[in-house]
Amino acid sequence: MSRMMLRQMKKNQRGTIVAVKQGGELGRRIRDMGLVPGTEITIRGRAPLYDPVALRVMGSVLTLRNNEADFIEVEVQPET
């Protein structure tokens, strides 16, 4: 499996969060949304200008701006 930042993932790609590489208020906000290491995510889509990105997390859909997604490292599952 390969690792990349969430921003680099493509539509319908799945992965598991490995790390949130941001502290402070933004890091806390990301973690409060349930985006913590070990959480599985699936990219659902992107806005026309590629910002924000929509992802499925624990049965819900969240949107993140690219500048927030840049701090989330994901281990991507191989495509089947």
ChimeraX attribute file (.defattr): number of C-alpha atoms within 10 A of each C-alpha:
attribute: neighborCount
match mode: 1-to-1
recipient: residues
	/A:1	7
	/A:2	9
	/A:3	15
	/A:4	16
	/A:5	19
	/A:6	26
	/A:7	22
	/A:8	12
	/A:9	18
	/A:10	14
	/A:11	14
	/A:12	14
	/A:13	16
	/A:14	21
	/A:15	24
	/A:16	20
	/A:17	22
	/A:18	20
	/A:19	16
	/A:20	21
	/A:21	11
	/A:22	15
	/A:23	12
	/A:24	7
	/A:25	9
	/A:26	12
	/A:27	17
	/A:28	13
	/A:29	13
	/A:30	19
	/A:31	15
	/A:32	10
	/A:33	10
	/A:34	12
	/A:35	23
	/A:36	17
	/A:37	15
	/A:38	13
	/A:39	14
	/A:40	19
	/A:41	23
	/A:42	21
	/A:43	22
	/A:44	17
	/A:45	18
	/A:46	17
	/A:47	10
	/A:48	8
	/A:49	7
	/A:50	12
	/A:51	16
	/A:52	19
	/A:53	24
	/A:54	19
	/A:55	23
	/A:56	17
	/A:57	16
	/A:58	13
	/A:59	8
	/A:60	8
	/A:61	13
	/A:62	17
	/A:63	18
	/A:64	17
	/A:65	14
	/A:66	15
	/A:67	11
	/A:68	19
	/A:69	20
	/A:70	17
	/A:71	19
	/A:72	22
	/A:73	21
	/A:74	26
	/A:75	19
	/A:76	22
	/A:77	14
	/A:78	10
	/A:79	7
	/A:80	3
